[in-house]
Amino acid sequence: MTIFLKWKIWRIEAALRRLLKKADIISPHVWSFGAYYIDPKYLVFVVGVQTDIEKEKLQLDLDFNNKIRELLKKFNWPEEARKHVVFDIESQENVNRENDGNWWYHYK
């Protein structure tokens, strides 16, 4: 089951990158982490952008936020876990300020 869920995560990440390109985000970084292998609800997708302005633009874009949530349904993520999955949008500028540029510490 874990391999099957990982495959779904890769597909969601790829679809998320495509949405970001449509949103005119030039070099987004998309990754995920969590203990989804224990329970599919323990999953976080991170959208890393360069600037606070890009971060705010995406956070305020209701259409974009609805579309990223729809990816869970599109790729058949377990229904009972969908409402718990987190999509976090963060900027390099903020990580620089708060954690000296270290993304790992930022999410620790």
N, C-alpha and C positions, 0 to 999 in steps of 0.2 A: 504493500500500500504506500509506503514512504516514497519509493521510486516514482510511483504514479503521481503522487502529490508534487514531487519535485518537478516533474515534467510539466504539470499545470502551472507551477510557479514560473518556470522559464517562459512559457507561453504568455502569461500575464505580464511579465517584465517586458517582453518584446512588444506586446500591444501597447503597453504604457509608453515605451520609447516612441512608438509611432504617433501616439496622441500628443506627445510633447513636441515632436517635430511640426505637427500641424498647428500647435500653439505658439510656434515661432521661438521656441527655446533652443538656442544654438547648440549647446553641448551638455545635455542633461546626463546625469549619472543615475542609473536606476539599479537598485539591488534590494535584497530582502534578507531578513533574519528572523529567527524565532524557533520555538520548539513545536513546530507544526506536526512533527512526527509523534509527539505525545498527544496533542489535540490540535486539529486544524485551525482552531480559533487563535492559537498563539503564533501569529504571523504579522510581521510589519514589513511593508514595502516603503522604501525610502526613495524620494525623488530629490536628488542633489542638484542644485542650480548654483550659478556663480554669485549672483547678487541678491540682496534683500529685496530689490525692486521686482526681480523675476519671481521670487518666493511669494511676495504679496500679490502679484498679478495672478498667480496660479491659485493661491488660497481663496481669493475673492471671485474666481471664475466658477460660478455655480454649474455651468454646463460641463466644464472640465471635471469638476468634482463628481458630478453625477455619472459621467462616462467612466471614470476610473472605478467607481463602485460597481458599475454594470459589468466590468471585466470579470468579477467573481462569478457572476451568473453565467456570462458567456462561456467561460472555461470550466463551468460546472464544479466550482469549489463547493465543498459540503455546505448545504443550505443553512444548517443550524450554526455554523461557524462564521458565516459571512458578516453578520453584524458586529463581530468582535475584531475582525481583521482591520489593522490600522494602515492608512496611507499617510505617511508623513512627508511634508515638503519642507526642505531645509536648505539654507544657503551657505556657501563657503564663507561668506563674510561673517555670518553669525557664528559658525564653528570656529573661525579665527578669533573672534572676540571672546567667546565663552570657553574654548578648550584649546587655545593656541594652535588651531588648525587640525587637531586630531579628531577625526570622525569616530574612531573606535571609542575614545573616552567620552565623546559627546553622547553616544547611545548606551554607554555602560550603566 
